[in-house]
Amino acid sequence: MDNSYDDELNLRQIAIRKFTENRFTKKEIYENLGKSRHWFEYWLTEYQTKGSNGLCNKFVGYPKGRTRKYSTSLIDEIVNIRQKLEDNPQEYFYGAQRIYQEFVKLGYNKEQIPSISYIKKVLSQRGCIKHTRFKNYVPLKGYPEKFIDNLGLTC
């Protein structure tokens, strides 16, 4: 084990020991150690459920860049549906809601179908979303003078 893990393990043990001996409040403990409330609560519940062995576990988050809920095959399916909709000349709408409808048509369960916001996220990450801007768009800055004159209003 490396030094950083040993230091972290010592901090966990100190925090739990101080709390079990009723010397300090929870807030005093995690503030003195420079940790967050979430950190302290997590390791306290680990200690209460698993005993001192619960403090030895490495707290490793989910790997960066990988999705938690959906598989990579489902992500590829989103992109494939988008490509099929774009290639079909009869389709004029191929956004996230339309892809969601295609999942329903293909017979996926409601639990298996990703949310519309997740579909949008996947499409933007894969570069499938094309942002269009209006050409020569100038917002109106009040009423035109000709319109006011036709109404007979004068300032």
C-alpha positions in Angstrom: 0.0 0.0 0.0 1.1 3.5 -0.7 1.6 6.2 1.9 -1.5 8.2 0.9 -3.7 5.3 1.6 -2.1 4.7 5.0 -2.6 8.4 5.9 -6.2 8.2 4.9 -6.8 5.0 6.9 -5.2 6.7 10.0 -7.5 9.7 9.5 -10.6 7.4 9.3 -9.5 5.6 12.5 -8.9 8.8 14.4 -12.2 10.3 13.4 -14.2 7.2 14.4 -12.2 6.8 17.7 -12.9 10.5 18.6 -16.6 10.0 17.8 -17.0 6.7 19.7 -15.3 8.1 22.8 -17.8 11.0 22.7 -15.0 13.6 23.0 -16.1 15.7 20.1 -19.1 16.4 18.0 -19.3 15.2 14.4 -18.8 18.7 13.0 -15.8 19.3 15.2 -14.2 16.1 14.1 -14.5 16.5 10.3 -13.7 20.2 10.4 -10.5 19.6 12.5 -9.4 16.9 10.1 -10.2 19.1 7.0 -12.7 16.7 5.6 -16.3 17.0 4.5 -19.5 16.0 6.3 -20.2 13.5 3.6 -16.8 11.9 4.1 -17.3 11.5 7.8 -20.9 10.2 7.5 -19.8 7.6 4.9 -17.0 6.2 7.0 -19.2 6.3 10.1 -21.9 4.1 8.5 -19.2 1.8 7.1 -17.8 1.4 10.6 -21.3 0.8 12.1 -22.2 -1.8 9.5 -18.9 -3.6 8.9 -16.9 -2.8 12.0 -13.3 -1.8 11.9 -12.9 -3.8 8.6 -15.2 -1.2 6.9 -12.6 1.5 7.4 -10.0 -0.5 5.4 -11.9 -0.4 2.2 -10.6 1.9 -0.5 -13.3 4.5 -1.4 -13.0 4.5 -5.1 -15.5 6.4 -7.2 -16.8 5.3 -10.6 -14.2 5.5 -13.4 -14.2 8.8 -15.2 -15.7 8.8 -18.7 -17.8 5.7 -18.2 -21.6 5.7 -17.8 -23.1 4.2 -14.7 -26.5 3.4 -15.8 -26.4 2.5 -19.5 -24.2 0.1 -21.4 -22.0 1.1 -24.3 -24.2 -1.0 -26.6 -27.1 1.2 -25.7 -25.1 4.3 -26.4 -24.1 2.9 -29.8 -27.8 2.1 -30.4 -28.7 5.8 -29.8 -26.2 6.9 -32.4 -27.3 4.2 -34.9 -31.0 5.2 -34.6 -29.9 8.8 -35.2 -28.0 7.8 -38.3 -31.0 5.8 -39.6 -33.4 8.7 -39.1 -31.0 11.1 -40.8 -30.6 8.7 -43.8 -34.3 8.2 -44.2 -35.6 10.9 -46.7 -39.1 10.7 -45.2 -38.0 11.7 -41.8 -37.6 15.4 -41.1 -37.2 15.3 -37.3 -34.5 13.2 -35.6 -33.9 14.8 -32.2 -33.8 13.2 -28.8 -37.6 12.9 -28.5 -37.8 11.1 -31.9 -35.0 8.7 -30.9 -37.0 8.0 -27.6 -40.0 7.1 -29.8 -37.9 4.8 -31.9 -36.8 3.0 -28.7 -40.5 2.5 -27.8 -41.2 1.2 -31.4 -38.3 -1.3 -31.1 -39.9 -2.8 -28.0 -37.6 -1.6 -25.3 -38.9 -1.5 -21.7 -39.5 1.9 -20.1 -36.6 1.0 -17.6 -34.2 0.2 -20.4 -34.9 3.4 -22.5 -32.6 6.2 -21.5 -34.0 9.6 -20.6 -34.4 12.4 -23.2 -31.7 14.5 -21.5 -29.3 11.5 -21.5 -30.0 11.0 -25.2 -29.2 14.7 -25.8 -25.9 14.3 -23.8 -24.8 11.3 -25.9 -25.6 13.0 -29.2 -23.7 16.1 -28.2 -20.7 14.0 -27.0 -20.7 12.0 -30.3 -20.9 15.2 -32.4 -24.3 14.4 -33.8 -26.0 17.6 -32.9 -25.8 20.4 -35.5 -26.3 23.9 -34.2 -28.1 26.1 -36.7 -28.0 29.9 -36.6 -30.4 32.1 -38.4 -28.7 34.1 -41.2 -29.1 37.8 -41.1 -31.1 37.7 -37.9 -31.4 41.1 -36.3 -33.7 41.5 -33.3 -36.2 44.3 -33.4 -35.4 47.3 -31.4 -38.8 48.7 -30.8 -41.6 49.6 -33.2 -40.7 50.9 -36.7 -41.6 54.5 -37.3 -43.7 53.7 -40.3 -46.0 51.4 -38.1 -46.4 54.2 -35.5 -47.3 56.7 -38.2 -49.9 54.4 -39.7 -51.6 54.1 -36.4 -51.7 57.8 -36.0 -49.7 57.9 -32.8 -47.3 60.7 -32.4 -44.8 61.3 -29.7 
